[in-house]
């Protein structure tokens, strides 16, 4: 371990300051959800059904990983200049180097999301049905890869629950964010089994997670329903969505790793 306690505390404060800044998003999130809720009555049934598929996909993801699992064997590709064989080796890498790796990963995913959003935005509402599950898949993959970069195994069920809670955090208003931050802080607590059971219990409410997610991204997707013009909207919206999820994943996972090192 190359950091001193003082350095770790400095890095921890960065994540804690970021958490406090999330309260500034409340007003815009509330305004942003209204159009999509009003449009529920007019949304075509086939689009509603496609959004509903996410419910099953998230449930399957937490239970078994489904088709979304990232491979832990790709560790070397994240740290080509280090002799890392497993996640324990990764966990010992300095925090700043982990941050640099995640920043590079985020940049690549944002480029991919931009291309994906543009290509699925060309056809308006018809290609939008393809884009929504693809965007969810990219967000899950990005969070899993961030977990690996900080030395956590996304194949573990606990980590899959953690990732879905991060997804829910990004989609929540300020009240929800505070509750989720509290749950995430307890997920590694060895003495508080009841707290961990509560996290698991809340994750059984897939529908709440899915429709919160839908409200958060759905209103932005309205502009993508316009053929051709949807290309520009789709590129911007998908890039922004992946950026938001990657930022949250980085801050929450780095905080988790720092606190573990301080405890040691």
C-alpha angles and dihedrals in degrees: 000000000000102000128089122224090255092054091049091050090051091052091045090055090057091059092044091051089051090053090053091051091059089077089072091069096065100092096047093045091054092049091045095056097054099077094051093048090052091049093055089093092055101038111115115252094239090057091048089051092050091052088049090058087070088067092063093040094055091047091051091045094058093043100046110352090251114205094328104076116127117216118251087204088076091073093111091057090060094049106028092161095054132074098237122158102167144005091273088063091049092050090062095055115110114267094238091056090049089051092051091051092050091047090054091046091050091052091054093047092049090054090049092047090051092055092044093050092048095049094047092043094063095080098045118213094000096059090038088077088062095044099056097062090038090055092048090051092051092049092051092047091049092052092048092051090048088052090054091048089058093045102261126129112235089193090072114094091229090058092048089054090048091052093051089050089053088051089051091047092058090049097047134093121241095276091051092045092057092050093047093048088055091050093047091051090057099045093090095041108122095194099047105069091154091059091051091049089053090055090052091046093053091051090061087073093081092161093062091051093047098047092044086053090047093050091050098051100022101075090051089051090059089081090051090062090078109094116242092358085064087070092072095039092046093051093050096042096049092045090051093047093052091045092053094048092045092050092051092045093050095048096045096044094045090050090051092050093046093051091050090053092048089051089054 
